[in-house]
Amino acid sequence: MKLEAIVKYFSPKSMTPGAVPCGMTADTLTITDVMASLGMAAAQSAIGIELYLAKAGVLPPDNITNYIEQLATERSKKNRALQKMGSHRRRAFLRTLSEYVFRDYSLSAASTTKCDCCSGTGFIDAEVFTMKAYRVRDSWFPQEQDREQIRVICKPCGGKGAIKNECRCRGRGVVLNKEKTDFQGVPVYSQCKRCTGRGYPRLKEAEIYAALGIPKSTWSRTYKLFFDRLVEHCHMEEASAEKALDRVTH
């Protein structure tokens, strides 16, 4: 059983507990079976389970953000730049960093992000030209073109103000290698270089170091690796929970 299959049991549209016989696949498990499996998996990887449920919106992110902050505080003892900060500033810095770690970890190809084209409004200003004419008796005479600004629906988001957080590979993580495909005569796919196989872009670094109040050079030199390792830790905990759940449901 996959972690993603658990989410539906927290908000079922139509499900009668105990109406489905117990079985060995996710499709035939009752709510009781699922909750028991979840409890056994949590006993082996509680952090990973809570991370995923917070990521899916089932649980509020407060507890898991506190966990990330505690982890960051422990790891900051080996970071000279963080140790040079005052205790109050370091605490606020790591709190903000932890919130962005969770946001970055929570992203997926199905996530939605604010449309950069319209800044989330769903509309953009467009310049149009109209040709006006005047009538003299039975004849029409054109005037000069008239330029005006109008509000039109943003094409990238279709007026929604948000777009899917998927890469150009449409969330697949691979793209068609045209050169190898033409040479071999069959479709050949390669890892997408833009997202490195994730299927979606990560948070913009400019947003992170701006929120932390540090310049880009300081972020790249001192804190980027620290941030990336915290995000990697979250993914590792989720992978551990995935394996634990798979063991108890097979």
N, C-alpha and C positions, 0 to 999 in steps of 0.2 A: 504494500500500500504506500502511495506517495503522500508527502506532506500536503500537496496542493489539493488532494481529495478530502482532507479533513475539514477544510473551511466550510464546505456546504453543510456539514452536520451542525454547525453553530447557528445557522439561519436557514433551516430547511423550508422550502416553499410548501411542500405537502408530504408529510411523512408521519406514519403512525408507529410509535415505538413498539417493537415486538411483532410487527405484522410481517416482517421479512425473516425467513428462516436463516439461522446462522450458517455461514459457509466459510470457504477459504479465500474468497476474492473480495475486493472492495465493494463490488456491486451487490454482494449478498450479505454484507455485514450489517447488523442492527446498530442502533445508536449506542446501546449498552456495550456491544463488542468494540465499537470504535473508541468510546471513552475509556474502556478498560485497556485497550491497546495504547492509547495516548498516555495513560497513567504509567504503564510499564516502560514506554519509550522515554517519558520525562524522568523516570528514575535513573536512566542511563545518560540522558543528555537534556537536562532541564533548560539550560540556557538556549540551546539550539531550538527547542520547541517554542519557548517564549519569544525568541527572536522572530521566528517565522510567523507566529500568530500576531505579533505586533506589526510585522511587515504587511500582513494580509488585512490588517484593520480589525481583527477580532478582539485584540487586547489594546488598551491605551499604551503609547510608547514610553510613558514616564518611567516605569520600572526598568525597562531595558536601557533607556538612556542613562539612568543612574548607574547601571552596571557598566556601561561603556565608559562613563566618567571615572568610575573607580578603577577600571582597568587602565585608562589613560593616566590617572594619577600615579598608579604603581609603576607604570613604564616611564613616566616623566622623571623618575629618580635617576635614570641613566641618560637623560637629555640635559646637556649643560645649559643650553639657552633657556629651557624651562625652569631649571633650578636657580638661575640668576634673577628670575622674576620675583616680585614680592608675592607673598602667599595669597593675598586677596586677588591680585591681578591674575595669578596663575590659575586660581580656582575658577574665575570668570572665563578665562581663556579656554580652559579645558572643558567647561560646560558648553560653551558655544561650539567648540571642536567636536564634542561628542554628539551634539544634535545634528551636525552636518555629516558625521560618520554614519549615523543611523539613516539619514536621508539618502546618502549615496548607496548604502547597502540595500535600501528598500526599492531602489529603482529597478524597473524591468521594461521590456519592450511594450508591455501592456499599460504602463504608467502613462499619465498625461502630464504635460508641461505647458506652461504659458507660451502662447504663440509669440515669437519674437517679432514677427512681421507687423502685427497690430497691437503689440504690448498687452494682449489679453482682452482687448475691447471687442474684437470680432469685426471691427470696421477700420478702414483706412481712408485717408484723404487722397482723392485722385483728381488730376487736372484734365478737364475735357474742353474741347473746342466745339462751338456751335456756330453755324452759319445762319444769320438772321437776314430776312428780306423784307422789303416794303413794296407796297402795291400802288401803282399809278394807273388809274382807270382799269384797263383789262390786262395790264402787264405787271410782272413781278421783277424787281431789280434786287440782286444780292448786295448785302452790305459786307463789311469786313468781319472776319472771324472774331467771335467773342470767347474769351477764355474765362473759365470759372472753376471753382473748387467744389467738389461734391463728395459726400460720404458713400462709400461702396463697401460691400461685403468682402472681407479678407478671403482670398482664394485658398491659401494654404490650410486654414482652419475651418473654412466654410461658414464663418460667422460665429463659431463656438467659442473663440478666444483661447482654445487649448488644442494641442495636437498630441498624437501618440508619441511616446518617447522611444521610437524605434529608429534604428539606423537605416541607411540607404538599402541595406540587405533585407529590410522589412522584418527584422527580428530573427532571421534565420542564422545569422553568424557566418554565413558563407555566401559567396557571389560566383557567378558563372565566369570561368576563365576562358575568355573567347579564343585566345591564341591556342591553348591546348585542346579546346573543343574542336576547333577547325582542323587541327593537326590529326587528332585521333578519330574524329568522326562521331564521337559520343559526348554527351554533356560531361564536362569536368568542372568540379567546383573547388574553389580555394577559400581559405579563411579570409574573411573581410578585414582589410587592413585598417579601416577607419575605426571599427569597434573591437578589433582583435578577437573576434569570435563570440563576444558577449551578446550581440544582437541589439544593443542599445548604447547610447552615449552616457557617460558618467556626468556627475554634476560639473558645472563649469568652475574651473579653479579660481577664476576671477571673482566669482561670487563668494567663494569660501574665504580667500585671504582678505577680501574687502570687509567681510563680517568680522574677521579676527582683528582687523585694524593693523595689518602688516603689509609691507610692500611685496611685490611679486618676487623679487630677488631673495628676500628673507624666507618666503614661503617655499620656494624651490630648493634653496640650500639647506634649510633647517627643519621644516615641518612637513613637507610633502611625503617623505618616506614614513614618517611617524604616523601620519594620517592614513596612508595606504595600508600599512600593516594592521591598523585597527579595523579597517574595512575588511581586509583579508581574514582577520580573526572571526568576524561575524559570519562570513561565508563558510569558513571551516566548521564553526559550531552548527550551522544549518545542515551542512553535509553530514556531520556526525549524527544529528537528529534524524536525518533521512535514513541513514543506515540502521539506526536503532529501531525505527518504526517498521522498516522492511523486515527486520529479524523477527519482531514479535507478531507480525501478521502473516508469516509464512510457516 
